[in-house]
């Protein structure tokens, strides 16, 4: 079976350094590229400076062997899938971001060989998620074998792109879409530990938030009425609720809201929580 190039030439870009996490990411990226019939680009990076000429040549040769071996495995497992490889010199995160002009999705593992064992997510993955202009998939754990549903966090009306991305994956997996929205009760100024449920109509807030989520999902429901779409609106913390929802999900998707300013917060606390603790792969979709 062949997988022809997409008309625009965009494909799936995956970083690979030979680590176990990178292998998981590579196979996730290959399955996605094959399902969408787009090219797969495999990129690895080698140090750009601080090495003698002979050492630099040896490092590049080992990198080429590594990435060519990985590409051969993918070609054998996905006959007809267009696979290209590239060895870039420089920082790993910057190399992936520089190569991303040819892709519509970047896939990375949680930690490469350079990561610390105790960290759940490495700096390369975080930097790519924080600065990529296209969606990023972080594969740090495998989903349950029978998982087909995709979970998406909907924080507000601007999260439509994340919902669309999640719906596309749900269709390809043959599962459903579960949209999760969490909200918290206001707290007192003098005693932050005390909530004020008596000052607001909880059911009215729930109804209002449900209406907002339904509006975000409206186009998805109208264009694909066969796709099962479930809405979960609850009083709670978004990060924790999405992590809980990821337990039986195939993918959990969050929106990355890029703040402006001299020191913008590139990834919010909800995105950080999901990236570090989700029980399945995580998709981060930039929302500007």
C-alpha positions as CSV (number, residue, x, y, z in Angstrom):
1,X,0.0,0.0,0.0
2,X,1.4,3.4,-0.9
3,X,1.1,6.7,0.8
4,X,1.5,9.6,-1.7
5,X,2.7,13.0,-0.7
6,X,0.2,15.6,0.4
7,X,-0.4,18.4,-2.1
8,X,1.3,21.0,0.1
9,X,4.2,18.8,0.9
10,X,3.8,19.2,4.7
11,X,4.4,16.1,6.8
12,X,5.3,14.9,10.3
13,X,8.6,15.8,11.8
14,X,10.1,13.7,14.5
15,X,13.3,14.1,16.5
16,X,15.3,11.0,17.1
17,X,18.5,10.4,19.2
18,X,18.4,6.6,19.6
19,X,16.8,6.7,23.1
20,X,13.9,4.6,24.1
21,X,11.7,7.7,24.4
22,X,12.7,8.7,20.9
23,X,11.8,5.2,19.6
24,X,8.3,5.6,21.0
25,X,8.0,9.0,19.3
26,X,9.3,7.7,16.0
27,X,6.7,4.9,15.8
28,X,3.9,7.3,16.9
29,X,5.0,9.7,14.2
30,X,5.2,7.0,11.5
31,X,1.7,5.8,12.3
32,X,0.3,9.3,12.1
33,X,2.1,10.1,8.8
34,X,0.9,6.8,7.3
35,X,-2.7,7.3,8.4
36,X,-2.7,10.9,6.9
37,X,-0.7,9.9,3.8
38,X,2.0,12.6,4.3
39,X,5.8,12.4,4.4
40,X,7.7,11.5,7.6
41,X,10.8,13.6,8.3
42,X,13.3,12.2,10.8
43,X,15.8,14.7,12.3
44,X,18.7,14.2,14.7
45,X,21.2,16.9,15.9
46,X,24.9,16.8,16.7
47,X,26.9,19.3,18.6
48,X,27.9,22.3,16.6
49,X,31.1,23.4,18.4
50,X,33.7,22.4,21.0
51,X,34.8,19.3,19.1
52,X,37.9,18.6,17.1
53,X,37.6,18.0,13.4
54,X,38.1,14.3,13.6
55,X,35.7,13.9,16.6
56,X,33.1,16.0,14.8
57,X,33.4,13.7,11.7
58,X,33.0,10.6,13.8
59,X,30.0,12.1,15.7
60,X,28.3,12.9,12.4
61,X,29.0,9.5,11.0
62,X,27.4,7.8,14.0
63,X,24.4,10.1,13.7
64,X,23.9,9.1,10.1
65,X,24.1,5.4,10.9
66,X,21.6,5.9,13.7
67,X,19.1,7.8,11.7
68,X,19.5,5.7,8.6
69,X,18.9,2.6,10.7
70,X,15.8,4.1,12.2
71,X,14.5,5.1,8.7
72,X,15.0,1.5,7.4
73,X,12.9,0.1,10.3
74,X,10.1,2.5,9.5
75,X,10.2,1.8,5.8
76,X,10.0,-1.9,6.5
77,X,7.0,-1.4,8.8
78,X,5.2,1.1,6.7
79,X,5.8,0.2,3.0
80,X,5.3,3.1,0.7
81,X,5.6,5.8,3.4
82,X,7.8,8.6,2.2
83,X,10.6,8.9,4.7
84,X,13.4,11.5,4.7
85,X,16.3,11.9,7.1
86,X,18.4,14.9,8.2
87,X,21.4,15.3,10.5
88,X,21.6,18.9,11.7
89,X,24.4,20.6,13.6
90,X,23.5,22.6,16.7
91,X,21.1,22.6,19.6
92,X,18.4,19.8,19.4
93,X,15.4,22.0,20.1
94,X,16.6,24.7,17.7
95,X,17.3,22.1,15.0
96,X,13.7,20.8,15.3
97,X,12.2,24.2,15.2
98,X,14.3,25.2,12.2
99,X,13.2,22.1,10.4
100,X,9.5,22.6,11.2
101,X,8.8,24.7,8.1
102,X,8.2,21.5,6.2
103,X,5.8,20.0,8.7
104,X,2.3,20.4,10.2
105,X,3.1,18.4,13.3
106,X,6.3,17.9,15.4
107,X,6.6,14.7,17.5
108,X,9.2,14.4,20.3
109,X,9.9,11.9,23.0
110,X,9.8,12.9,26.7
111,X,13.6,12.7,27.4
112,X,16.6,11.9,25.2
113,X,20.0,10.6,26.3
114,X,20.9,14.0,27.7
115,X,18.0,14.1,30.1
116,X,18.2,13.5,33.9
117,X,16.6,10.3,35.0
118,X,14.4,11.9,37.6
119,X,12.8,14.3,35.1
120,X,9.5,13.4,33.6
121,X,10.0,15.8,30.7
122,X,13.2,17.1,29.2
123,X,14.2,20.6,28.3
124,X,14.2,19.9,24.6
125,X,10.6,18.7,24.6
126,X,9.5,21.7,26.7
127,X,11.3,24.2,24.5
128,X,9.8,22.8,21.3
129,X,6.3,22.9,22.9
130,X,6.9,26.5,24.0
131,X,8.1,27.9,20.7
132,X,6.7,25.8,17.9
133,X,4.2,27.4,15.6
134,X,2.6,24.1,14.7
135,X,1.1,21.4,17.0
136,X,3.6,19.3,19.0
137,X,3.0,15.7,20.2
138,X,5.0,14.6,23.2
139,X,5.1,10.8,23.5
140,X,6.3,9.9,27.0
141,X,4.0,7.0,27.8
142,X,1.9,4.6,25.8
143,X,-1.8,4.8,25.8
144,X,-3.9,1.8,26.8
145,X,-4.0,-0.8,24.1
146,X,-7.7,-0.4,23.5
147,X,-7.7,3.4,23.8
148,X,-9.4,5.2,20.9
149,X,-10.9,8.3,22.4
150,X,-9.2,11.7,22.3
151,X,-9.5,14.2,25.2
152,X,-9.2,17.9,24.7
153,X,-9.2,20.7,27.3
154,X,-11.4,23.6,26.4
155,X,-10.7,26.6,28.5
156,X,-12.5,29.2,26.4
157,X,-13.9,30.2,23.0
158,X,-10.4,30.6,21.6
159,X,-9.6,26.9,22.0
160,X,-11.3,25.9,18.7
161,X,-8.0,25.0,17.0
162,X,-7.1,22.5,19.7
163,X,-10.6,21.0,19.5
164,X,-10.3,20.6,15.7
165,X,-6.9,19.0,16.1
166,X,-8.3,16.5,18.6
167,X,-11.3,15.7,16.5
168,X,-9.1,14.9,13.5
169,X,-7.2,12.4,15.6
170,X,-10.3,10.9,17.0
171,X,-11.6,10.3,13.5
172,X,-8.5,8.5,12.4
173,X,-8.4,6.4,15.6
174,X,-12.0,5.4,15.2
175,X,-12.9,6.7,18.6
176,X,-14.8,9.7,20.1
177,X,-13.9,13.2,21.3
178,X,-14.2,14.1,25.0
179,X,-14.1,17.8,25.7
180,X,-13.2,18.7,29.3
181,X,-13.8,22.1,30.8
182,X,-12.9,22.9,34.5
183,X,-13.8,25.9,36.5
184,X,-13.1,26.9,40.1
185,X,-15.3,28.7,42.7
186,X,-14.1,32.2,43.8
187,X,-12.2,32.5,47.1
188,X,-12.3,35.1,49.8
189,X,-9.6,37.7,49.9
190,X,-9.0,37.4,53.6
191,X,-9.0,33.6,53.7
192,X,-8.0,32.1,50.3
193,X,-8.7,28.6,51.5
194,X,-12.4,29.4,51.9
195,X,-14.6,29.2,48.8
196,X,-17.8,31.1,48.4
197,X,-20.4,28.8,46.8
198,X,-23.3,30.7,48.4
199,X,-22.4,33.9,46.5
200,X,-22.9,32.3,43.0
201,X,-25.4,30.1,41.3
202,X,-23.3,27.0,40.7
203,X,-25.8,25.5,38.2
204,X,-26.1,28.7,36.3
205,X,-22.3,28.8,35.9
206,X,-22.2,25.2,34.8
207,X,-24.9,25.9,32.2
208,X,-23.0,28.9,30.9
209,X,-19.8,27.0,30.7
210,X,-21.5,24.1,29.0
211,X,-23.0,26.5,26.4
212,X,-19.5,27.9,25.7
213,X,-18.0,24.4,25.2
214,X,-20.9,23.4,22.9
215,X,-20.2,26.5,20.8
216,X,-16.6,25.6,20.4
217,X,-17.6,22.1,19.4
218,X,-20.5,23.2,17.2
219,X,-18.6,23.2,13.9
220,X,-17.2,19.7,14.6
221,X,-20.6,18.3,15.4
222,X,-22.2,19.9,12.3
223,X,-19.5,18.8,9.8
224,X,-19.2,15.2,11.3
225,X,-22.4,14.2,13.0
226,X,-21.1,10.6,13.1
227,X,-18.2,11.5,15.4
228,X,-19.2,10.8,19.1
229,X,-18.6,14.0,21.0
230,X,-18.9,14.1,24.8
231,X,-18.8,17.3,27.0
232,X,-17.6,17.2,30.6
233,X,-18.0,20.4,32.6
234,X,-16.9,20.2,36.2
235,X,-15.8,22.3,39.2
236,X,-12.2,21.5,39.6
237,X,-8.6,22.2,38.4
238,X,-8.0,21.9,34.7
239,X,-4.6,20.3,34.9
240,X,-5.7,17.7,37.4
241,X,-8.9,16.9,35.6
242,X,-7.2,16.5,32.2
243,X,-4.6,14.2,33.8
244,X,-7.4,12.1,35.2
245,X,-9.2,12.0,31.9
246,X,-5.9,10.9,30.1
247,X,-5.9,7.5,32.0
248,X,-8.1,5.8,29.4
249,X,-7.4,8.2,26.5
250,X,-5.4,7.6,23.3
251,X,-4.3,11.3,23.3
252,X,-4.9,14.4,25.4
253,X,-4.8,17.7,23.7
254,X,-4.2,21.1,25.3
255,X,-4.1,24.7,23.8
256,X,-0.9,26.7,24.3
257,X,-1.8,30.3,24.8
258,X,1.2,32.5,23.8
259,X,1.4,35.5,26.0
260,X,2.9,38.8,24.8
261,X,5.4,41.0,26.7
262,X,9.1,41.2,27.5
263,X,9.0,37.9,29.5
264,X,6.0,36.0,28.2
265,X,4.9,32.8,29.8
266,X,5.1,30.4,26.8
267,X,3.3,27.5,28.5
268,X,0.7,27.9,31.2
269,X,0.3,25.8,34.4
270,X,-2.4,23.6,32.9
271,X,-0.2,22.7,29.9
272,X,2.8,22.1,32.2
273,X,0.7,19.8,34.4
274,X,-0.6,17.7,31.5
275,X,2.8,17.5,29.9
276,X,4.4,16.2,33.0
277,X,1.7,13.9,34.3
278,X,-0.6,12.7,31.6
279,X,-1.0,8.9,31.2
280,X,-1.0,9.0,27.4
281,X,0.7,11.1,24.6
282,X,0.0,14.8,24.8
283,X,-0.8,17.2,21.9
284,X,0.1,20.9,22.4
285,X,-1.7,23.2,19.9
286,X,-0.5,26.8,19.7
287,X,-3.3,29.4,20.0
288,X,-2.3,33.0,19.3
